[in-house]
């Protein structure tokens, strides 16, 4: 990626449009971005990073803050970046979320947007554009910051980071996350399988408890040993044995149940025969009652037939009387209707005369309505008179209030202008106070440093006193132990003959005289120590002396530290207390001076803080003054307008009152209401009279039609009475019944009960006889002496034996179920456990290899792969690092494992070829660290480009760091960057170092002012 053109508008400190054409560099591919602090040098890199990755170049800036503080809401913030990649031009235009120009000149909220021009197309969706740009460059945002754009504050991150941090950085750059995911997957799977295996073992132990109560010694021994296969084998043997026992038991039970069923059948047979005989006797006794019920049913049927005919005759006679009554009532109704019709006809003729006056009354009502409208208009005009008078009064009041307010605002604006003048004078005073405060704080920092050293001296003096006392005490302990050793050694030497004689055996040559005959042996004193005890005492003496020597060395070190601190303070050793006291006085004076200055500064700040408020108040007062002038002018216009309208309306009211005969609205409304009610009343009466006449006419027609129908129905009813009477007399003659005969008629319920009783009786007789014959035939094979009770006793004995054997069967079934359940569970869990253990061993081996174990020196597969890349990066970095350090330093990967459980294998050391010693890169000075960081970044860039065929790194941006280099180191760094230049790579540097301005001919010069920053290319 090589930049061609960058255009920024309202971006960061750049208020207006700023355009940088990188093609002006021509063959000069090393350029410097220079300018004062805060002018916007890093913002140029931010704009490029934002265009490419929708983010800033560093971690301290957010993209939502890109819009310039100098711009207004009507200015649009955007970045337009054109670059070249693989010889093809690409263009990106990005707009961050902001408040921007809207329709009708009003600001609105603008969402972030992008236009990515490539391959004759334009991508406008942010997510799609970000993905396509990243795919084009083959670099993520994190990779871009590590190898293309090295942001301020993060330059040394790669150099001094530990193995764990480097692993995360390189993982993003070299795409080894897939290896890390694979390692994590193996570790997670191993842990899961370990848990599953443990769970399976717990499941087996739980399954063993199902058979822990089985009284089988061999089985219980296998359970105790947790020998799953032995447990399964023994359960199979016990199951086979128990199944045989259950088969034999079921055969015996089946025979006993069959004998019990036979005994029960015989008992029931004899009992049923006895019951049938008793039932037959009862049926014979009920025969007379049944015959009486049959006679009652015959009498009931004859009487019911006669009663039906009688009721039919009575019904026909009643119907005939009703028809005759209807005919008489209809004739009476017809007479009344004809009389009513005549009366209503006469009344209607009288009402018609009044009804003809309604049109005249309606014309009168219309005239009254028109008069009402004119009166209401007159009332409205009078109300307008009051409104105009009120408007005039209010406008005159507003005019007076406005003039008073204008005078007050003028006085207030004068006071605000005077206050702002005072604040401008305070600004100059604030600068002087800040400079004085800076000098005092510098002095205070020096005093604080001296106080820290005095505290160190006080602590060391206290420690010196304590350790001197301890050394003296230890010396006394040493002298005591030394004296004890000398005494015991002397005592030992004095008793040496006795010690030798004590161990002398018969016929053994004396070590003193050589004789083998020992008539009188020398005697040893009882308190004499042995050689071993003397050696222990000597070691104790030496230990005390070593402790004394240690304390003496520590005390000497303390004295050296004290002397060094006194030298740093520039005082003699006996001047410490005087110096500390005077220092405390000076620091108190400095603190008071600082406090006084801070109070003065805060007072000035408080005054300065009011500047914006006072300016806003002045602007508000000026705006209110203009608004007051406008209000006064409006009030004058309103007074003139309302007075003119008042005169016109008064004249119109006089003319209207002259024309009207009646000006009271309520009087006219009452007249109109009275006339309207009279019209409505006559209209209702006329309509009601017509309706009543029509109803009476219809009633007369209906009565005449009913008279004919009722006469016909009465004749038909008389004929039906005659027929019914003949039928009733014939029934009486046929049944020989005489009235009254209703006593022979039974209730429906009684009839139903008689029929059911007869039917039930006859059914029971038939069933009893049939069943008795069949049972007697079945009982022919039984012993005549047998009874139902004897068979019951036989069944009871058999059932007792069956219950005993059922209980044995249930117990046996429970044991079998227990054994089967345990066998199935153990088999299933054991099979699952074996499968899990096989997978666990495989995954554990793979996980230990991939994640690092003792066999791999605790280096993971990912770190092993990254170490290969890292070795290449270090090799490429050393090419430049040696050049920049005059062949003094070489970077090297730390090979030793080190202590602790953290990640290893990617830490960096530096070999100092002047001393031949290897040390941590963190011990390098600021300038050396910068050169090492730059070399490492360039090495990473080289490896990335060589390892990834699709990545072309044609540009490098470096933000700060050169200020830490001396002149010689600066020459070496510039030479390394010119080497990149010779390879055609574009290198941009941000720096304040003046020497770079003379060494690098191409500049992007950034300047700032009170209205924002500007940038231009200077060749």
TIMARKOL-362083 format. One record per residue (C-alpha): x, y negated, z negated. Coordinates in steps of 0.1 Angstrom, whole numbers, plus 5000, padded with zeros to 4 digits. Layout:
N
XYZ
...
% end
This chain:
1019
500050005000
501549665011
499649345004
498949115034
496648845020
495048754987
492348494983
490848404949
488048164941
487048044906
489248334893
490948304859
492647974856
492247904893
489247664896
489047644934
490047864963
493647994962
495048184992
498448364993
499648505027
502248775020
503048795057
504948465053
507648665034
508648825068
511749035060
512048905025
510549175004
511649064969
509648774956
509348594922
506148464906
507248174884
505447904864
504747794828
503148024802
499348054806
499447904841
498148224857
501048424869
499748754857
496348664871
497748724906
498449084896
495049104879
493348994911
495149274931
494349534905
490649414903
490249434941
491749784943
490349944911
487649714897
489849644867
492649424854
496449494856
496849524818
494749634788
494249284773
491849144799
488349244807
486849214842
483749034828
486048744817
487548684852
485448384861
487348054856
486547844826
487147544848
484347644873
480647564870
477747794873
477247694909
480747824918
481048184929
484048384915
485448644939
488648814951
489348884988
492349114993
493749245026
496449515025
498149765049
498350145044
500050375068
500050095094
496250045091
494749715077
492049735050
490049455033
488249444999
485949164987
484849194950
482548974930
482349034892
479048994872
478648624865
476248324864
476348194900
474447974925
470848074932
467947934953
466847574951
470147474935
469447664902
471947904886
471048274883
472648594870
474648764898
475449134896
478949274905
479349354942
481949484966
482549495004
485249755015
486049715052
487650025067
487550225099
485049975115
482650035086
481749845054
481050025020
478949804997
478150044968
480649994940
480950364930
481450474966
483950204973
485950284942
486150654951
487050584987
489850344978
491250584952
491150864978
492950645003
495750544979
495950894963
496450714930
494150674900
494050354880
496350494853
498850624879
498750284896
499750104863
502650354857
504350344892
503150044912
502049764888
503949764855
501849524833
503149304806
503349464771
503149824785
506549824803
508350034777
505450264770
506750554792
510250524780
509650534742
506450744741
506751094725
506251424743
502551424735
502051074750
504251154780
502251474786
499051274788
500651014811
502151274834
498951484833
497151204850
499951134874
500751484885
497251634882
498151904856
494751864838
493652184856
496552374838
495652214805
492052314810
493152664818
495252674785
492352534765
490052794781
492453074772
492752944736
489052904732
488253244747
490853414724
489253244694
485753344705
486853704711
488653714677
485353594661
483353844681
485754124670
485454024634
481654004637
481654354653
483654494624
481254324599
478454474619
480054824616
480354784578
476754674576
475754974597
477755204574
475555094545
472555264562
474055604554
476055514523
473355684502
473456014521
474756284496
477456424519
481056414506
482656434541
480556154554
481155924524
484955984527
484855884564
482855564555
485455474528
488255504553
486155304579
486855584604
484055514628
484555814650
484656054620
481455884607
479755934640
480756304642
479556374607
476256204612
475656414644
476256734623
473856624595
471256524621
471256864637
470857034603
467956804593
466156854626
466157224620
464757184586
461956954599
460957204626
460557484601
458557254577
456157144605
455457504615
454457584579
452357274577
450457354608
449457694595
448257554561
446157274578
444457534600
443457744569
442257424552
440057324582
438457674583
437557664545
436157314549
434057424579
432557724560
431757494530
429957244552
428057524570
426557674538
425757324525
423957224557
421757554556
420657464521
419857104531
417757214561
415557444540
414957164515
414056924544
411657174559
409757194526
409356814525
408056794561
405257044554
404056834524
403856524548
401556694574
398156564559
399356204559
400456224595
396956354606
395256064589
397555824607
396655964640
392855914633
393455554623
395255484656
392255614676
389755394657
392055104661
392255134699
388355144703
387754844680
390554644696
388954694731
385554574718
387154284700
388854174733
385554164751
383953964723
386753704723
386453674761
382653594757
383353334730
386053164751
383753134781
380952984760
383452724746
384752634780
381152574792
380452334764
383652144771
382752094808
379351954799
380951714774
383451584800
380651514824
378751294799
381951104788
382751024825
379250874831
379650644800
383150534812
381850444847
379150224832
381550024810
384049974840
381349824862
380249574835
383949474829
384449414867
381649164869
382948964839
386548944852
385448834887
383548534873
386648424852
388948454882
386848214902
387147944875
391047994872
391547954909
390647574908
393347504883
395947714902
395547494933
397147194913
400647354909
402347204941
401546854928
403046934894
406247074910
406846744929
406646554896
409246794880
411646734909
411346354904
412146394867
415246604875
416646324898
416046074870
417946294845
421046304868
421145924871
420945884833
423646154828
425945974853
425345644834
426245814801
429545954817
430445604829
430045464794
432345734780
434945644806
434745284793
435845414759
438645624775
440045324794
439945114763
441745384744
444345424772
445145054770
445545064732
447845374734
449945224763
450444904744
451545104713
453945314735
455444994749
456144854714
457645194701
459845214732
461244864727
462044954690
463645284700
465745124727
467244884702
468045164678
469745374706
471845074716
473145034680
473845414678
475745424711
478045144699
478845344667
479545664687
481845474711
483845334681
484145684666
485445834698
488145564700
489245664664
489446034674
491745954704
494145794679
493846104656
494946334685
498446174685
498646204648
497746574650
500746644673
503146474648
501746664619
502047004637
505646934645
506346844608
504547164597
506547374621
509747244605
508547304570
507447664578
510847734594
512447624562
509947824542
510648134562
514348094555
513648044518
511348344518
514148554533
516548424506
513948504479
513648864493
517448894490
517248764454
514649014446
516849284460
519749154439
517449164407
516349514415
519949624421
521149464389
518449644369
519449964387
523149894380
522549854343
520450174342
522950374363
525950244342
524250364311
523450694327
527150734340
528450664305
526050914290
527051164316
530751104309
530151184272
528451504282
531351594304
533851524276
531851734252
531752024276
535451994285
536351994247
534252304242
535952484271
539452404258
538552524223
537052844236
539952914260
542452864231
540353094209
540353354237
544053344241
544553384204
542453704203
543753844236
545454144219
542154234201
540254204234
542754434251
542654684222
538954694223
538854844257
541955074252
541255454255
543355744240
546355854261
546155524280
549255314282
549054994262
549154694285
551354514260
553854774247
553355064272
552855324243
550255594246
549955634208
547855364191
548055414153
546755064144
544654864170
544554484169
541254334158
539254074178
537353794161
533653834164
532953484179
535453524208
533853474243
534353714272
536053634305
532653604322
531353374295
534453154298
533853134336
530153034330
531352764305
533852644331
531252614358
529052414333
531952184326
532552134364
528852064370
528851794343
531951644360
530251654394
527251474380
529551214366
531251164399
527951134417
526750854394
530150684397
529850684435
526250564433
527350274410
530150184434
527650174463
525349944442
528249704436
529049694473
525349624481
525249344455
528449184469
527049204505
523849024493
525748764475
527848704506
524748664527
523348404503
526848234502
527048234464
529448384438
528348674418
527948464387
525748204404
522748434410
520548314383
521247944390
520648004427
517348194421
515947924398
516847644423
515347854451
512147894432
511947514428
512647454465
509947704475
507447544452
508247204467
507947344502
504647514494
503247184481
504447004512
502947264534
499647254515
499546874518
500246884555
497647154560
495146944543
496046644565
495946864596
492547014586
491246654581
492446564615
491046884630
487746814614
487846474630
488946614663
486246884661
483646614661
484846484695
482846724716
479846674693
480146294694
480546294732
477446514735
475646284711
476645984732
475446154764
472246244747
471745884735
472445744770
469945984784
467445894758
467945524765
467245574802
464145784792
462945504769
463245244797
461245474819
458645514791
458245134787
457845084824
455145364825
453345194797
453144864815
451845034846
449245224826
447944894809
447444724843
445745024859
443245084830
442244724828
441444714865
439345034862
437544894831
436244594850
435044794880
433145044858
431444774836
429944614867
428644954880
426945034847
424944704847
423644774882
422545134873
420645024842
418744764862
417545024887
416345284862
412745254846
413645484817
417245514804
416545754775
417646104786
415746294759
412446134768
412746234805
413946584796
410846634773
408446524801
410146764826
410047054801
406346994793
405346994830
407447304838
405847504810
402347414822
403147544857
404647864844
401547924821
398947884849
401048104872
401148384846
397448364839
396548384876
398748684882
397448864851
393848814862
394448964896
396149264880
393249324856
390649314885
392649564905
392949794875
389149794868
388349864905
390650164905
389050294872
385550274888
386650484918
388350744896
385150784874
382950834905
385251114918
385451284884
381551294881
381351524912
384251754900
382851784865
379351884876
380852164898
383052294870
380052314845
378052534869
380952774873
381452804836
377752904830
378153184855
381353314837
379453324803
376753544818
379353794831
381353814798
378153884778
377254184800
380854334796
380754304758
377354484755
378654774777
381654834754
379554844723
377255104738
380155324749
382055344715
378855344693
380455054673
378254804655
379354454643
381254374624
384054624634
387154414628
387954624597
389054914620
391654694637
395154754624
397954494624
400554524651
403154604625
400954874610
400255024644
404055034651
404855194617
402155464622
403555544657
407155554644
406155774614
404356024636
407156034662
409856074635
407956344617
407456554649
411156494659
412456604624
410356924626
411757024660
415356944650
415057124617
413857434633
416457434661
419357364637
418257624612
418257894638
421757804651
423357774616
421958114605
423558274636
426958114627
426758234590
426158604599
429958684597
430458534562
430558734530
427058714516
428558644481
430458344493
429257994483
430057634493
431757594459
434057894465
435157754498
435657404483
438057554457
439957734484
440357404504
441557214473
444357464467
445457454504
445357064504
447557044473
450157254490
449857054522
450456724503
453556864486
454956964520
453956634536
455956444510
458956664518
458356594555
458256214549
461456224529
463056424556
461756194583
463155894564
466556054562
466456134599
465355774608
468055644586
470655864603
469455794638
469355424632
472755424618
474155644646
472655424673
473855094657
477355234649
477655364685
476455044701
478654824678
481655044682
481355044720
481054664720
483954634695
486254834717
485354624748
485954304728
489254424714
490454514749
489554164762
490954004731
494354164735
494454054771
493453694764
495653664733
498753764754
497853524781
496953244756
500253274738
502253264770
500252964784
499952764752
503552834740
504753084715
508053204700
508753394732
508453074752
510252854726
506752704719
506652534753
503252544770
502852624807
501752264814
504752124796
506952364815
505552234848
505751874837
509351924825
510352024861
508751694874
510351504844
513851644852
513451514888
512251174874
515251144850
517651234878
516250964900
516150714871
519750784862
520850684897
519750324889
520350334851
524050414856
524250134882
522549884859
524749974828
528150004846
528050394843
527750364805
524350534799
522650844812
519050954803
518551314793
515651534783
515851634746
516352014747
516352104709
513052204694
513251964665
511151974634
507351964630
504452104650
504151824675
504651854713
508251904723
510151914756
509451564770
511251344745
514151134759
517651084746
520450864760
524050964764
526550684756
529550774778
531650524759
531350714726
530351054740
527351064716
523751134724
521050934706
517350844709
516250584735
514650394707
518150284695
518750094727
518749714725
515949504741
517949454773
519049814775
515449924769
514249704798
516849854822
516050204811
512250144814
512749994849
514950284860
512450534847
509550354864
511450344897
512450714893
508750804887
507750614918
510450794939
509351134926
505651064932
506250964968
508551254975
506351514957
503051404971
503151385009
499951175011
501150894988
503050595002
504350364975
505450054995
505049794967
506149744931
504949474907
506849404875
505449164848
508149014825
511049184807
514049014825
514448754797
516049024775
518949074799
522348904798
523948764830
525849094838
522749314832
520649074852
522949114881
522749494879
518949484877
518649254907
521049474926
518849774919
515749584931
517649464962
518249834969
514549884970
514349584992
516749745016
514450045018
511549825029
509649834996
507949504985
508949404949
507149124930
508449004897
506948774870
509548604849
510548284831
514248334837
515648034855
518548224870
516048444890
514848134908
518248084923
518848454929
515448524946
514748294975
511048364979
508748234952
505048224944
505047894924
502147864899
501447514884
498747414860
496847094851
493846984831
491647084861
492947434865
495947614881
497247634917
499547884934
501647844966
504348034984
507747864985
510447995009
% end
